Amino acid sequence: MLPNLIDQYCEKHTTSPSPLLAELLRETHLKTLAPQMASGHLQGTFLRFISRMIQPSSVLEIGSFTGYATLCLLEGLAPKGMIHTIEVNEELAYLIRKYINLAGAATQVKLHIGDAKKIIPTIEDTYDLVFIDAGKMHYPQYYDLVIDRVNPGGYILADNVLWDGKVVRMEKDRDSEILDHFNKKIHQDPRVENVLLPIRDGLMLARKLE
Ligand SMILES: C[S@@+](CC[C@H](N)C(=O)[O-])C[C@H]1O[C@@H](n2cnc3c(N)ncnc32)[C@H](O)[C@@H]1O
């Protein structure tokens, strides 16, 4: 069976997204040039499950895009918890804010507009869950910036780590090389245990040891 047929089959047999998430995805398709960047139904539901299982008090998302994953992560957030989400493209701010407000989460989600590499050091918080999903070239740097801010027993998730399967090729382009380096870096880091899942474009899960 072709991988995209498997993806379609998995989506078909996964709980449907809420009307708000469906509307956000529709508007993402209407108003952005690369709507496939949003986590979407299958991965979004997986993130929602992870968040519900962890019930994090504090979350950091690096790369909000239109806020699809933000709303999924919100569903497991502990009462009085906070999500910090960082997006460099200020033109997306209105869409992200619109859906945060529609979700009634204006006090639970703080949107930071700017370069994550500059913003992460300025946020005074520690995290139970970090979702790395911005520029792939900077994944190792994002990891180094957040690892000391992850609480013991906390999690780091990173999206697109298989890069369309290119990480296993002998001849790698620059992005694949960096993602391959990132995967090895996490796998060899004694501070964490990890599992690399072939969900969508590859999702790395690392748990900081206590
Ligand atoms: C794959 S999308 C994020 C998708 C979103 N997390 C979701 O699952 O729906 C990546 C986003 O990261 C943003 N981005 C890229 N480089 C960034 C940086 N240095 N700082 C903050 N955001 C960045 C891009 O503008 C883009 O909107």
The ligand as a Gaussian input file, in Angstrom:
#p B3LYP/6-31G(d) Opt

LIG

0 1
 C        5.770000      23.814000       9.989000
 S        5.232000      25.411000      10.417000
 C        4.579000      25.189000      12.040000
 C        3.301000      24.397000      12.065000
 C        2.579000      24.376000      13.380000
 N        3.472000      24.073000      14.488000
 C        1.507000      23.312000      13.317000
 O        1.818000      22.163000      13.679000
 O        0.399000      23.579000      12.858000
 C        6.736000      26.245000      10.732000
 C        6.565000      27.696000      11.157000
 O        7.791000      28.123000      11.752000
 C        7.982000      29.477000      11.452000
 N        9.406000      29.791000      11.647000
 C       10.444000      29.521000      10.804000
 N       11.586000      29.973000      11.343000
 C       11.273000      30.523000      12.543000
 C       12.029000      31.161000      13.559000
 N       13.349000      31.313000      13.449000
 N       11.389000      31.600000      14.653000
 C       10.042000      31.438000      14.782000
 N        9.268000      30.850000      13.847000
 C        9.873000      30.402000      12.732000
 C        7.512000      29.592000      10.005000
 O        7.195000      30.935000       9.683000
 C        6.299000      28.656000      10.003000
 O        5.096000      29.367000      10.228000

